[in-house]
Each structure stands twice: as structure tokens, then as C-alpha cells.
Amino acid sequence: MLDFKNMSFDELLKPGGYTCTCGRPHKTGVKFLKIGRGVIQTIPEALSALGVSHPFVVCDQNTYRAAGERAVQILQDAGVPYTLYVFDGARPVLPSERELGILAMRFDYNCDVVLGVGSGVINDLCKMLGLISNRPCAIVGTAPSMDGYASNSSAMELEGVKLTIYNHGPEAVICDTEIMAQAPMRMLRAGFGDMIAKYISICEWRIANLVTGEYYCEAIADMMRAAVKKIMASVDGILTRDPDAVGYVAEGLVLSGLAMAYANVSRPASGIEHRFSHIWEMINIARGRTLELHGIQVGIGTMLTLELYDYIKKITPDFARAKAAITAFDQAAWEAKIHRVFGPVADEILTSVQKSGQNEADVRLLHAERLCQHWDEILAIIQAELPDKATIYEAAKKLGMPVRPSEIEVSKEDTMDALVCTHDIRDRYICTSLLFDLGLLDDAANYFKRVLDS
């Protein structure tokens, strides 16, 4: 097995990638990667490595102050021509069709590369702009707040629906840890929240592989385990804004992006905990509200998921019960639930589920049969992959992170709706898919409600 977890970044960026025993080649489009103190100065070097010379620089008001102003000064000092666009700050910058349309219309076609300066939203928008303009993309990170810096996908909103759109990803990533250490503390917390999610994602990736035969790579999973372990040991340093500790978070987040690129799917970095966040966002987009940072929401989703797995560890699957539940599935009631929860975007969800066939009885019966046959193996995976819940809570509280939805103004009702709809919004097997197939999702929801009330 390839030992990705002990490879340097230079080795992980090997041109042509690696042939793995999992049966798939692993490679990334990233050609230049620097993480450390003062590395913002390497912007001209990064452009040279990409063979480009005229960047279209994209910032928002905050990221321009954090690093954009320095970035353009470095370009000026190096004699590199550039075109700058800074969002005006009149409204929050969202990863939506509106902002992407603005960038497309403002784009200077004399530019041969898109250079984003920012974190999640700016990164996602710049990757999309690179895709539609047929230009390479590069990113100067300003906060260790999310895991998309090196990924080949963007989390976008289209008419209120959260989508993952696969693209070429950035070819250069620069994370100056002295800049990142000065990011607002809530963004440092968000990075921690997005990283502890990897406990869940690896667990569910393994379970899905066992139940549905979905592709899985142990070498990629092992790389993510090592990254999370390093971050859990850096909590005190994150709290004091130590650039080296923040660097470990940045490294872990970048490794997550590389893992997604290696696997060509978001599985190594995303499980049910991300679904909580996505559904809360979709619900609140329809209401005209914005919530907390994605990573903070994901961190809360991770802690909720650990509670849910406590329930799963106590159940004994019964195929007769599962078959009865699958046979009795009420399509009309299910559609009514989707319309109630998702409102104007419900039809998008219904179309997606119909296309995937994930609710079809024969598919669910096969899953239920495999769950019953392999339950001991599933419990062993849960035991091996998931951390002690108290340890995660202690680390989160030390960082001042919210640990319950109510702390970010998400109601119990919206949390319950998110729980029972997590398996509906994408065709990817997660723990609520497991509960749904076993006919136990309603029982799990009752348990979950008691947890929220406690």
C-alpha cells in the first residue's frame, strides 16, 4: 500500500501521480504548494511554475485587507502585470450564480490565470471562474477555515440548491501561516470543525464500501487519519494563534483537498456531518438568512453524528423489520416531507433521488441484506474509526466552538428536519441511509430528539 501519510508535499504532487493497489491512479492538478511563514512572497515563483504572467486577482473587502493588498504589492515589485477585482462589500459574497456572473463579466481576458486571495467562497468562485474562462487557477489562502484549497471541486449554490461541481482545482496553493494565524478566531474554529469531520467521513466511506461496493482507498483514508491526529494535538497552539500550529491545520485542510482530488470524489473529507450543514444552509437561503461559517456548522454536525452513532452501536438489525419498512414505504408522504423541508428547491431534490434510484425497493433490500450479514464488521469499523466523544467535545469547548445547533441559532425543528433528510440530498451512503434501509430512521430520530432536549 502506498504510504501517502508519510510523504512530503513535493512527493504528493508528483507529476503523473501514483498507481495504487486500490485499482485507481491518484494524481492532483496542483503543481506548486507552499505552506509556512512568509510564503506569500512566493507568488511570482508560483506564476512562473504555472507558466503564466498576467493574473486576474480576486478578493473581497476582508481578504484584500488581510493579504490582497500585499499580494498586489508583491506583483508590482516583481514587475508582474495584473488586473484586480474586489467585491464591493455591499452584501455578503456567496458561492452562487450571482457572484460567478459578476466575475465572468468583470474578467479581463488579457489575463492568463485566476489568482484568488481568500478562503472558502473566494476559492470556490475562482475555481469556477478558471473553469468557465479556460484559465488555470491559483489561491493565496487567508484563513485555515475549510478544506477546499487543493480540491478539484467547488461547493456552489444554484437557485438555492447546494451543489458540488467538479472542476480542475487550483494549480498553485500558497498558505502563509503568519497571515492565517491572524484570521478571526471563528475561522480558526471553522478549520478545526472541518477537520474533525474526517473521523466521520472515513468511517462512512468504509461502511459504504462494505454495503454498496462503493470505491474505497485505504492509503487515502490513512493519510486523512494522520492529518486529523496532528490537528487534535495542536489545539493549544491554535488557541494562542501560533503560526506553526495553524500550519498543521492548514496542512490538514490542504491534504483533505489532495485526498479528494486523489479519489476524484469528496468521500475522504465529507460524510453526514456535511449534510447537516448543507441542509441548514438550503433551508435558510430560502428564508433569506445566512448562518455560521461552513466549518463551524460541520463541526456541530460532527458532534451530532457522534451522538447518532451511539444509537447505532446499540441496535441489532432485523431483516424482516427492514423488509416490512421498505415494502410499506409511502412515496406520497416522503414527497410531502421533501416539499415541507426544502420548499422552493424541493423539486430539485425529488428529481435527483428519482434519477439515482436510491429509494427503489430492490436497491434498499439488497442494502438491508448486506447490513444484516456484515453487522459485526460495521460495528468494528465504527469502533476503529470514531473518536471518544468526550475528547472531541473537550477540544471544541477549549477553542470556544459552539457544540449544539441552538448556539448558532438553528432550531431543534430544523435540526430534526436535517437529520431525517440527510440521506435524501445526495446519492451517497451514510449512516442515515443505513437507518432508513433498516426501517429504524424514525426510532433514531426519537433518540436524537431526546439528545437535543438534554
Sine and cosine of phi, psi and omega as CSV:
sin_phi,cos_phi,sin_psi,cos_psi,sin_omega,cos_omega
0.00,0.00,0.68,-0.73,0.05,-1.00
-0.89,0.45,0.64,-0.77,-0.07,-1.00
-0.98,-0.21,0.92,0.39,-0.05,-1.00
-0.87,0.49,-0.55,0.83,-0.12,-0.99
-0.90,0.43,-0.39,0.92,-0.01,-1.00
-0.96,-0.28,0.14,0.99,0.03,-1.00
-1.00,0.09,0.51,-0.86,0.14,-0.99
-0.96,0.27,0.24,-0.97,0.05,-1.00
-0.89,0.45,-0.60,0.80,0.03,-1.00
-0.87,0.50,-0.63,0.78,0.03,-1.00
-0.93,0.36,-0.63,0.78,-0.01,-1.00
-0.92,0.39,-0.44,0.90,0.00,-1.00
-1.00,-0.01,0.22,0.98,-0.06,-1.00
-0.75,0.66,0.83,-0.56,0.04,-1.00
-0.84,0.55,0.74,-0.68,-0.03,-1.00
1.00,0.02,-0.31,0.95,0.10,-1.00
0.95,0.31,-0.46,-0.89,-0.11,-0.99
-0.72,-0.69,0.52,-0.85,0.17,-0.99
-0.99,-0.11,0.82,-0.57,-0.16,-0.99
-0.94,-0.35,0.42,-0.91,0.06,-1.00
-0.92,0.39,-0.24,0.97,0.06,-1.00
-0.94,0.33,-0.19,0.98,0.04,-1.00
0.98,-0.18,-0.04,1.00,-0.02,-1.00
-0.83,-0.55,0.52,-0.85,0.13,-0.99
-0.97,0.24,0.52,-0.85,0.02,-1.00
-0.84,-0.54,0.84,-0.54,0.04,-1.00
-0.45,-0.89,0.29,-0.96,0.02,-1.00
-0.75,-0.66,0.46,-0.89,0.06,-1.00
-0.99,0.11,-0.07,1.00,0.00,-1.00
-0.95,0.32,0.80,-0.61,-0.01,-1.00
-0.94,-0.34,-0.37,0.93,-0.05,-1.00
-0.66,-0.76,0.81,-0.58,-0.04,-1.00
-0.60,-0.80,0.84,-0.54,0.06,-1.00
-0.73,-0.68,0.78,-0.62,0.09,-1.00
-0.76,-0.64,0.84,-0.55,0.00,-1.00
0.36,-0.93,-0.06,-1.00,-0.02,-1.00
-0.96,0.29,0.75,-0.66,0.12,-0.99
0.96,0.27,0.15,0.99,-0.12,-0.99
-0.96,0.26,-0.09,1.00,0.09,-1.00
-0.85,0.53,-0.43,0.90,0.00,-1.00
-0.91,0.42,-0.22,0.98,-0.05,-1.00
-1.00,0.03,0.16,0.99,-0.01,-1.00
-0.82,0.57,-0.76,0.65,0.03,-1.00
-0.87,0.50,-0.60,0.80,0.04,-1.00
-0.90,0.45,-0.65,0.76,0.01,-1.00
-0.90,0.44,-0.70,0.72,0.01,-1.00
-0.88,0.48,-0.66,0.75,0.03,-1.00
-0.89,0.46,-0.65,0.76,0.01,-1.00
-0.89,0.46,-0.51,0.86,0.01,-1.00
-1.00,0.04,-0.15,0.99,-0.01,-1.00
0.95,0.30,0.53,0.85,0.00,-1.00
-0.83,-0.55,0.26,-0.96,-0.13,-0.99
-0.54,-0.84,0.00,1.00,-0.07,-1.00
-0.61,-0.79,1.00,0.07,-0.09,-1.00
-0.98,0.20,0.55,-0.83,0.23,-0.97
-0.99,-0.13,0.95,-0.30,-0.14,-0.99
-1.00,-0.05,0.78,-0.62,-0.06,-1.00
-0.85,-0.52,0.78,-0.62,0.03,-1.00
-0.64,-0.77,0.24,-0.97,0.33,-0.94
-0.96,-0.29,-0.02,-1.00,-0.07,-1.00
-0.86,0.51,-0.67,0.74,-0.04,-1.00
-0.94,0.34,-0.69,0.72,-0.07,-1.00
-0.96,0.27,-0.41,0.91,0.10,-1.00
-0.90,0.43,-0.67,0.74,0.03,-1.00
-0.93,0.36,-0.61,0.79,-0.06,-1.00
-0.94,0.35,-0.67,0.74,-0.09,-1.00
-0.46,-0.89,-0.32,0.95,-0.07,-1.00
-0.90,0.44,-0.67,0.75,0.00,-1.00
-0.88,0.47,-0.67,0.74,0.05,-1.00
-0.91,0.42,-0.64,0.77,-0.03,-1.00
-0.87,0.48,-0.71,0.70,-0.03,-1.00
-0.95,0.32,-0.51,0.86,0.07,-1.00
-0.91,0.41,-0.64,0.77,0.05,-1.00
-0.89,0.45,-0.65,0.76,0.04,-1.00
-0.90,0.44,-0.69,0.72,0.02,-1.00
-0.88,0.48,-0.73,0.69,-0.02,-1.00
-0.88,0.47,-0.51,0.86,0.00,-1.00
-1.00,0.02,-0.01,1.00,0.00,-1.00
0.95,0.31,0.45,0.89,-0.02,-1.00
-1.00,-0.09,0.86,-0.51,0.06,-1.00
-0.94,0.34,0.54,-0.84,-0.01,-1.00
-0.47,-0.88,0.31,-0.95,0.17,-0.99
-0.85,-0.53,0.74,-0.67,-0.08,-1.00
-0.93,-0.37,0.72,-0.70,0.19,-0.98
-0.79,-0.62,0.81,-0.59,0.05,-1.00
-0.88,-0.48,0.85,-0.52,0.06,-1.00
-0.83,0.56,0.60,-0.80,-0.21,-0.98
-0.97,0.26,-0.24,0.97,0.05,-1.00
0.99,0.14,0.10,1.00,0.00,-1.00
-0.94,0.35,-0.39,0.92,0.04,-1.00
-0.50,-0.87,0.34,-0.94,0.02,-1.00
-0.85,0.53,0.61,-0.79,0.05,-1.00
-1.00,0.09,0.86,-0.51,-0.04,-1.00
-0.91,-0.41,0.40,-0.92,0.04,-1.00
-0.99,0.11,0.89,0.46,-0.13,-0.99
-0.84,-0.54,0.10,-1.00,-0.01,-1.00
-0.89,0.46,-0.45,0.89,0.01,-1.00
-0.91,0.41,-0.80,0.59,-0.02,-1.00
-0.91,0.42,-0.62,0.78,0.03,-1.00
-0.91,0.42,-0.62,0.79,0.06,-1.00
-0.90,0.44,-0.64,0.77,0.06,-1.00
-0.87,0.50,-0.74,0.68,-0.01,-1.00
-0.89,0.46,-0.65,0.76,0.00,-1.00
-0.89,0.46,-0.62,0.78,-0.02,-1.00
-0.98,0.20,-0.45,0.89,0.04,-1.00
-1.00,0.06,-0.21,0.98,-0.13,-0.99
-0.88,0.48,0.71,-0.71,0.06,-1.00
-1.00,-0.07,0.93,-0.37,-0.09,-1.00
-0.97,0.24,0.02,1.00,0.21,-0.98
-0.97,0.23,-0.27,0.96,-0.02,-1.00
-0.98,0.17,0.58,-0.81,-0.04,-1.00
-0.91,-0.41,0.14,0.99,0.05,-1.00
-0.38,-0.92,0.56,-0.83,0.12,-0.99
-0.99,-0.13,0.85,-0.53,-0.01,-1.00
-0.90,-0.44,0.97,-0.23,0.05,-1.00
-1.00,0.09,0.60,-0.80,0.12,-0.99
-0.82,-0.57,0.96,-0.27,-0.07,-1.00
0.27,-0.96,-0.39,-0.92,0.04,-1.00
-0.81,-0.58,-0.83,-0.55,-0.24,-0.97
-0.84,0.55,-0.87,0.50,-0.11,-0.99
-0.92,0.39,-0.74,0.68,0.01,-1.00
-0.87,0.49,-0.66,0.75,0.01,-1.00
-0.88,0.47,-0.74,0.67,-0.01,-1.00
-0.89,0.46,-0.69,0.73,0.00,-1.00
-0.91,0.42,-0.65,0.76,-0.02,-1.00
-0.93,0.36,-0.59,0.81,0.09,-1.00
-0.88,0.47,-0.66,0.75,0.02,-1.00
-0.92,0.38,-0.65,0.76,0.04,-1.00
-0.89,0.45,-0.64,0.76,0.07,-1.00
-0.87,0.50,-0.64,0.77,-0.01,-1.00
-0.90,0.44,-0.76,0.64,-0.11,-0.99
-0.97,0.22,-0.39,0.92,0.03,-1.00
-1.00,-0.07,-0.07,1.00,-0.04,-1.00
0.85,0.53,0.70,0.72,0.04,-1.00
-0.85,-0.53,0.51,-0.86,0.15,-0.99
-0.92,0.38,0.32,-0.95,-0.05,-1.00
-0.82,-0.57,0.57,-0.82,0.10,-0.99
-0.69,-0.72,0.39,-0.92,-0.05,-1.00
-0.66,-0.75,0.71,-0.70,0.21,-0.98
-0.97,-0.26,0.94,-0.33,-0.08,-1.00
-0.96,0.27,0.62,-0.78,0.02,-1.00
-0.92,-0.40,-0.19,0.98,0.00,-1.00
-0.42,-0.91,0.62,-0.78,0.06,-1.00
-1.00,0.10,0.91,0.42,-0.21,-0.98
-0.94,-0.35,-0.20,0.98,-0.04,-1.00
-0.37,-0.93,0.19,-0.98,-0.17,-0.98
-0.96,-0.27,0.35,0.94,-0.08,-1.00
-0.99,-0.13,0.06,1.00,-0.08,-1.00
-0.82,0.57,-0.69,0.73,-0.08,-1.00
-0.95,-0.33,0.16,0.99,-0.06,-1.00
-0.99,0.15,0.31,-0.95,0.03,-1.00
-0.98,-0.21,0.61,0.79,0.02,-1.00
-0.50,-0.87,0.33,-0.94,0.07,-1.00
-0.81,-0.59,0.69,-0.73,0.10,-0.99
-1.00,0.00,0.95,-0.31,-0.12,-0.99
-0.86,-0.51,0.32,-0.95,0.11,-0.99
-0.93,-0.38,0.81,-0.59,0.06,-1.00
-0.81,-0.59,0.94,-0.35,-0.03,-1.00
0.79,0.61,0.66,0.75,0.08,-1.00
1.00,0.08,-0.02,1.00,-0.01,-1.00
-0.97,-0.24,0.73,-0.68,0.06,-1.00
-0.98,0.21,0.81,-0.58,-0.01,-1.00
-0.80,-0.60,0.51,-0.86,0.21,-0.98
-0.96,-0.26,0.90,-0.44,-0.05,-1.00
-0.94,-0.35,0.85,-0.52,-0.04,-1.00
-0.99,0.11,0.68,-0.74,-0.03,-1.00
-0.58,-0.81,-0.29,-0.96,-0.06,-1.00
-1.00,0.08,-0.25,0.97,-0.01,-1.00
0.94,0.33,0.15,-0.99,-0.02,-1.00
-0.96,0.27,0.55,-0.84,0.07,-1.00
-0.99,-0.11,-0.23,0.97,0.08,-1.00
-0.66,-0.75,0.71,-0.70,0.01,-1.00
-0.76,-0.65,0.82,-0.57,0.01,-1.00
-0.82,-0.57,0.89,-0.46,-0.01,-1.00
-0.86,-0.51,0.99,-0.14,0.03,-1.00
-0.99,0.12,0.92,-0.39,-0.14,-0.99
-0.95,0.30,-0.36,0.93,0.10,-1.00
-0.94,0.35,-0.59,0.81,0.08,-1.00
-0.95,0.31,-0.74,0.68,-0.05,-1.00
-0.88,0.47,-0.57,0.82,-0.01,-1.00
-0.91,0.41,-0.32,0.95,0.00,-1.00
-1.00,-0.09,0.05,1.00,0.05,-1.00
-0.90,0.44,0.42,-0.91,0.07,-1.00
-0.79,0.61,0.61,-0.79,-0.07,-1.00
-0.84,0.54,-0.54,0.84,0.01,-1.00
-0.89,0.46,-0.45,0.89,0.04,-1.00
-0.98,0.22,-0.55,0.83,0.12,-0.99
-0.91,0.41,-0.65,0.76,0.07,-1.00
-0.89,0.46,-0.63,0.78,-0.01,-1.00
-0.89,0.47,-0.65,0.76,0.04,-1.00
-0.89,0.46,-0.66,0.75,0.06,-1.00
-0.89,0.46,-0.70,0.72,0.00,-1.00
-0.88,0.48,-0.65,0.76,0.00,-1.00
-0.94,0.35,-0.47,0.88,0.00,-1.00
-0.98,0.18,-0.63,0.77,0.00,-1.00
-0.92,0.39,-0.31,0.95,0.08,-1.00
-0.88,0.48,-0.39,0.92,-0.07,-1.00
-0.92,0.40,-0.41,0.91,0.12,-0.99
-0.83,0.55,-0.72,0.69,-0.04,-1.00
-0.94,0.33,-0.70,0.71,-0.10,-0.99
-0.88,0.47,-0.67,0.74,0.00,-1.00
-0.93,0.38,-0.66,0.75,0.04,-1.00
-0.85,0.53,-0.75,0.66,-0.07,-1.00
-0.96,0.29,-0.50,0.86,0.08,-1.00
-0.88,0.47,-0.68,0.74,0.02,-1.00
-0.92,0.40,-0.66,0.75,0.02,-1.00
-0.90,0.44,-0.69,0.72,0.02,-1.00
-0.88,0.48,-0.63,0.77,0.05,-1.00
-0.87,0.50,-0.64,0.77,-0.01,-1.00
-0.95,0.31,-0.64,0.77,-0.12,-0.99
-1.00,0.07,-0.68,0.73,-0.12,-0.99
-0.94,-0.34,-0.17,0.99,-0.07,-1.00
0.99,0.16,0.19,0.98,0.02,-1.00
-0.84,0.55,0.58,-0.82,0.03,-1.00
-0.81,0.58,0.62,-0.79,0.03,-1.00
-0.51,-0.86,0.60,-0.80,0.05,-1.00
-0.79,-0.62,0.88,-0.48,-0.02,-1.00
-0.93,0.37,-0.56,0.83,-0.01,-1.00
-0.91,0.42,-0.65,0.76,0.05,-1.00
-0.93,0.38,-0.69,0.72,0.01,-1.00
-0.87,0.50,-0.65,0.76,-0.03,-1.00
-0.92,0.40,-0.57,0.82,0.06,-1.00
-0.88,0.47,-0.64,0.77,0.00,-1.00
-0.95,0.32,-0.61,0.79,0.04,-1.00
-0.86,0.51,-0.70,0.72,-0.02,-1.00
-0.90,0.43,-0.62,0.78,-0.01,-1.00
-0.91,0.41,-0.68,0.73,0.00,-1.00
-0.91,0.41,-0.64,0.77,0.02,-1.00
-0.86,0.52,-0.67,0.74,-0.02,-1.00
-0.91,0.41,-0.62,0.78,-0.03,-1.00
-0.95,0.31,-0.62,0.78,0.03,-1.00
-0.88,0.47,-0.45,0.89,0.02,-1.00
-1.00,0.09,-0.03,1.00,-0.10,-0.99
-0.92,-0.39,0.24,0.97,-0.09,-1.00
-0.86,0.51,-0.71,0.71,-0.03,-1.00
-0.88,0.47,-0.64,0.77,0.01,-1.00
-0.93,0.36,-0.58,0.81,0.07,-1.00
-0.89,0.47,-0.67,0.75,-0.05,-1.00
-0.89,0.46,-0.56,0.83,-0.01,-1.00
-1.00,-0.10,0.12,0.99,0.02,-1.00
0.88,0.47,0.55,0.83,0.06,-1.00
-0.92,0.38,0.85,-0.53,-0.05,-1.00
-0.84,0.54,-0.52,0.85,0.00,-1.00
-0.94,0.33,-0.66,0.75,0.05,-1.00
-0.91,0.40,-0.68,0.73,0.07,-1.00
-0.87,0.49,-0.56,0.83,0.05,-1.00
-0.89,0.46,-0.60,0.80,0.05,-1.00
-0.89,0.45,-0.64,0.77,0.05,-1.00
-0.90,0.44,-0.73,0.69,0.01,-1.00
-0.86,0.51,-0.68,0.73,0.03,-1.00
-0.87,0.49,-0.70,0.72,0.01,-1.00
-0.88,0.47,-0.66,0.75,0.00,-1.00
-0.92,0.39,-0.65,0.76,0.04,-1.00
-0.92,0.39,-0.65,0.76,0.06,-1.00
-0.86,0.50,-0.59,0.81,0.05,-1.00
-0.88,0.48,-0.68,0.73,0.05,-1.00
-0.90,0.44,-0.66,0.75,0.06,-1.00
-0.89,0.45,-0.63,0.77,0.01,-1.00
-0.89,0.46,-0.66,0.75,0.03,-1.00
-0.91,0.42,-0.64,0.77,0.05,-1.00
-0.92,0.40,-0.67,0.74,0.04,-1.00
-0.86,0.52,-0.70,0.71,-0.05,-1.00
-0.99,0.12,-0.28,0.96,-0.08,-1.00
0.86,0.51,0.53,0.85,0.04,-1.00
-0.33,-0.95,0.40,-0.92,-0.07,-1.00
-0.99,0.11,0.03,1.00,-0.06,-1.00
-0.77,0.64,-0.67,0.75,-0.05,-1.00
-0.89,0.45,-0.25,0.97,-0.13,-0.99
-0.80,-0.59,-0.01,1.00,-0.16,-0.99
-0.54,-0.84,0.78,-0.62,0.08,-1.00
-0.71,-0.71,-0.54,-0.84,-0.05,-1.00
-0.87,0.49,-0.53,0.85,-0.04,-1.00
-0.86,0.51,-0.55,0.83,0.07,-1.00
-0.95,0.32,-0.50,0.87,0.01,-1.00
-0.91,0.42,-0.63,0.78,0.08,-1.00
-0.81,0.58,-0.77,0.64,-0.03,-1.00
-0.88,0.48,-0.73,0.69,-0.04,-1.00
-0.89,0.46,-0.67,0.75,-0.03,-1.00
-0.93,0.36,-0.68,0.73,0.07,-1.00
-0.84,0.54,-0.66,0.75,0.00,-1.00
-0.91,0.42,-0.69,0.72,-0.01,-1.00
-0.89,0.45,-0.67,0.74,0.03,-1.00
-0.88,0.48,-0.69,0.72,-0.10,-0.99
-0.99,0.15,-0.41,0.91,0.16,-0.99
-0.86,0.50,-0.69,0.72,0.01,-1.00
-0.89,0.47,-0.46,0.89,0.01,-1.00
-1.00,-0.02,-0.05,1.00,-0.03,-1.00
0.97,0.24,0.41,0.91,-0.03,-1.00
-0.90,-0.44,0.48,-0.88,0.17,-0.99
-0.91,-0.41,0.50,-0.87,-0.04,-1.00
-0.95,-0.32,-0.45,-0.89,-0.02,-1.00
-0.97,0.23,0.06,-1.00,0.09,-1.00
-0.87,0.49,0.56,-0.83,-0.04,-1.00
-0.78,0.62,-0.73,0.69,-0.05,-1.00
-0.90,0.43,-0.57,0.82,0.06,-1.00
-0.93,0.38,-0.67,0.74,0.06,-1.00
-0.89,0.46,-0.66,0.75,0.02,-1.00
-0.91,0.42,-0.62,0.79,0.05,-1.00
-0.88,0.48,-0.68,0.73,0.07,-1.00
-0.90,0.44,-0.67,0.74,0.05,-1.00
-0.87,0.50,-0.58,0.81,0.04,-1.00
-0.89,0.45,-0.71,0.71,-0.03,-1.00
-0.93,0.36,-0.57,0.82,0.11,-0.99
-0.90,0.43,-0.64,0.77,-0.02,-1.00
-0.91,0.41,-0.61,0.79,0.06,-1.00
-0.87,0.49,-0.59,0.81,0.09,-1.00
-0.90,0.43,-0.67,0.74,-0.02,-1.00
-0.91,0.42,-0.61,0.79,0.03,-1.00
-0.93,0.37,-0.42,0.91,0.12,-0.99
-0.87,0.50,-0.63,0.78,0.06,-1.00
-0.92,0.38,-0.72,0.70,-0.06,-1.00
-0.87,0.50,-0.61,0.79,-0.03,-1.00
-0.91,0.41,-0.31,0.95,-0.06,-1.00
-0.99,-0.11,-0.15,0.99,-0.10,-1.00
-1.00,0.01,0.35,-0.94,0.14,-0.99
-0.84,-0.55,0.92,-0.40,-0.07,-1.00
-0.91,0.42,0.57,-0.82,-0.02,-1.00
-0.76,-0.65,0.93,-0.37,-0.08,-1.00
-0.89,0.45,-0.58,0.81,0.01,-1.00
-0.89,0.46,-0.67,0.74,0.04,-1.00
-0.91,0.42,-0.68,0.74,0.01,-1.00
-0.88,0.48,-0.71,0.71,-0.02,-1.00
-0.89,0.46,-0.66,0.75,0.02,-1.00
-0.89,0.45,-0.67,0.74,0.00,-1.00
-0.92,0.40,-0.66,0.75,0.00,-1.00
-0.91,0.40,-0.66,0.75,0.02,-1.00
-0.91,0.41,-0.57,0.82,-0.06,-1.00
-1.00,0.04,0.08,1.00,-0.05,-1.00
-0.81,0.59,0.79,-0.61,-0.06,-1.00
-0.98,-0.19,0.99,-0.16,-0.05,-1.00
-0.87,0.50,-0.67,0.74,-0.04,-1.00
-0.91,0.43,-0.67,0.75,0.01,-1.00
-0.92,0.40,-0.63,0.77,0.03,-1.00
-0.90,0.44,-0.70,0.72,0.02,-1.00
-0.89,0.45,-0.62,0.78,0.03,-1.00
-0.89,0.46,-0.63,0.78,0.05,-1.00
-0.88,0.47,-0.72,0.70,-0.01,-1.00
-0.88,0.48,-0.67,0.74,0.03,-1.00
-0.91,0.42,-0.63,0.78,-0.02,-1.00
-0.92,0.40,-0.70,0.71,-0.09,-1.00
-0.97,0.25,-0.70,0.72,-0.17,-0.98
-0.98,-0.19,-0.18,0.98,0.11,-0.99
0.80,0.60,-0.87,-0.49,-0.13,-0.99
-0.90,0.43,-0.31,0.95,-0.01,-1.00
-0.97,-0.25,0.16,0.99,-0.06,-1.00
-0.87,0.50,-0.64,0.76,-0.05,-1.00
-0.88,0.47,-0.54,0.84,0.06,-1.00
-0.89,0.45,-0.67,0.75,0.01,-1.00
-0.91,0.41,-0.72,0.70,-0.03,-1.00
-0.88,0.47,-0.67,0.74,0.01,-1.00
-0.90,0.44,-0.66,0.75,0.00,-1.00
-0.89,0.45,-0.70,0.71,-0.01,-1.00
-0.92,0.39,-0.64,0.77,0.03,-1.00
-0.89,0.46,-0.65,0.76,-0.01,-1.00
-0.91,0.41,-0.64,0.76,-0.05,-1.00
-0.97,0.25,-0.46,0.89,-0.04,-1.00
0.96,0.28,0.27,0.96,-0.11,-0.99
-0.93,0.38,-0.32,0.95,0.03,-1.00
-1.00,-0.10,0.01,1.00,-0.02,-1.00
-0.91,0.42,0.66,-0.75,-0.11,-0.99
-0.86,0.51,-0.68,0.74,-0.06,-1.00
-0.92,0.40,-0.58,0.82,0.05,-1.00
-0.91,0.40,-0.73,0.69,-0.04,-1.00
-0.93,0.38,-0.59,0.80,0.03,-1.00
-0.90,0.43,-0.64,0.77,0.04,-1.00
-0.89,0.45,-0.67,0.75,0.03,-1.00
-0.90,0.44,-0.71,0.71,-0.02,-1.00
-0.88,0.47,-0.63,0.78,0.02,-1.00
-0.89,0.45,-0.69,0.72,-0.01,-1.00
-0.94,0.35,-0.58,0.82,0.07,-1.00
-0.86,0.50,-0.72,0.70,-0.02,-1.00
-0.92,0.40,-0.62,0.78,-0.02,-1.00
-0.93,0.36,-0.55,0.84,-0.15,-0.99
-0.90,-0.43,0.42,0.91,-0.11,-0.99
-0.88,0.48,-0.65,0.76,0.01,-1.00
-0.88,0.47,-0.62,0.78,0.03,-1.00
-0.92,0.40,-0.62,0.79,0.02,-1.00
-0.90,0.43,-0.69,0.72,0.04,-1.00
-0.88,0.47,-0.61,0.80,0.02,-1.00
-0.91,0.40,-0.61,0.79,0.06,-1.00
-0.89,0.45,-0.72,0.70,0.00,-1.00
-0.87,0.50,-0.71,0.71,-0.01,-1.00
-0.89,0.46,-0.63,0.77,-0.07,-1.00
-0.97,0.25,-0.56,0.83,-0.18,-0.98
-0.99,-0.11,-0.54,0.84,-0.13,-0.99
-1.00,0.03,0.64,-0.77,-0.06,-1.00
-0.99,0.15,0.18,-0.98,0.15,-0.99
-0.90,0.44,0.82,-0.57,-0.08,-1.00
-0.86,0.51,-0.65,0.76,-0.04,-1.00
-0.90,0.44,-0.58,0.81,0.01,-1.00
-0.90,0.44,-0.67,0.75,0.01,-1.00
-0.92,0.39,-0.70,0.72,0.02,-1.00
-0.87,0.49,-0.68,0.73,-0.03,-1.00
-0.89,0.46,-0.70,0.72,0.01,-1.00
-0.91,0.43,-0.68,0.73,-0.01,-1.00
-0.89,0.45,-0.70,0.71,-0.01,-1.00
-0.92,0.40,-0.59,0.81,0.04,-1.00
-0.87,0.49,-0.61,0.79,0.01,-1.00
-0.99,0.17,-0.07,1.00,-0.03,-1.00
0.98,0.20,0.35,0.94,-0.02,-1.00
-0.98,0.20,0.59,-0.81,0.19,-0.98
-0.92,0.40,0.56,-0.83,-0.02,-1.00
-0.85,-0.53,-0.08,1.00,0.02,-1.00
-0.76,-0.65,0.54,-0.84,0.00,-1.00
-0.82,0.57,-0.58,0.81,-0.03,-1.00
-0.87,0.49,-0.43,0.90,-0.01,-1.00
-0.96,0.29,-0.25,0.97,0.09,-1.00
-0.89,-0.46,0.40,0.92,0.08,-1.00
0.90,0.43,0.57,0.82,0.18,-0.98
-0.98,-0.20,0.83,-0.56,-0.09,-1.00
-0.96,0.28,0.30,-0.95,0.08,-1.00
-0.87,0.48,-0.62,0.79,-0.01,-1.00
-0.89,0.45,-0.69,0.72,0.01,-1.00
-0.93,0.37,-0.53,0.85,0.04,-1.00
-0.94,0.35,-0.67,0.75,0.05,-1.00
-0.91,0.42,-0.65,0.76,0.05,-1.00
-0.89,0.46,-0.66,0.75,0.03,-1.00
-0.87,0.48,-0.70,0.71,-0.01,-1.00
-0.82,0.57,-0.80,0.61,-0.13,-0.99
-0.98,0.22,-0.14,0.99,0.03,-1.00
-0.94,-0.33,-0.03,1.00,-0.07,-1.00
-0.85,0.52,-0.58,0.81,-0.03,-1.00
-0.99,0.16,-0.10,0.99,-0.06,-1.00
-1.00,-0.01,-0.42,0.91,-0.23,-0.97
-1.00,0.05,-0.18,0.98,0.11,-0.99
-0.48,-0.88,0.49,-0.87,0.05,-1.00
-1.00,0.09,0.96,0.27,0.03,-1.00
-0.57,-0.82,0.77,-0.64,-0.14,-0.99
-0.97,0.24,0.86,-0.51,0.00,-1.00
-0.74,-0.67,-0.05,-1.00,-0.14,-0.99
-0.93,0.38,-0.49,0.87,0.07,-1.00
-0.97,0.24,-0.38,0.92,0.16,-0.99
-0.90,0.44,-0.70,0.72,0.04,-1.00
-0.84,0.54,-0.75,0.67,-0.01,-1.00
-0.91,0.41,-0.64,0.77,0.03,-1.00
-0.87,0.49,-0.72,0.69,-0.02,-1.00
-0.93,0.38,-0.47,0.88,0.01,-1.00
-1.00,0.03,-0.03,1.00,-0.02,-1.00
0.96,0.27,0.42,0.91,-0.10,-0.99
-0.89,-0.46,0.15,0.99,-0.07,-1.00
-0.91,0.41,-0.62,0.79,0.02,-1.00
-0.92,0.40,-0.66,0.75,0.05,-1.00
-0.89,0.46,-0.67,0.74,0.02,-1.00
-0.90,0.44,-0.60,0.80,0.02,-1.00
-0.90,0.43,-0.63,0.78,0.04,-1.00
-0.90,0.44,-0.67,0.74,0.08,-1.00
-0.87,0.49,-0.72,0.70,-0.04,-1.00
-0.89,0.46,-0.64,0.77,0.02,-1.00
-0.88,0.47,-0.64,0.77,0.04,-1.00
-0.91,0.42,-0.60,0.80,0.05,-1.00
-0.89,0.46,-0.69,0.72,0.00,-1.00
-0.91,0.41,-0.52,0.86,-0.02,-1.00
-0.98,0.19,-0.29,0.96,-0.10,-0.99
-0.98,0.21,0.00,0.00,0.00,0.00
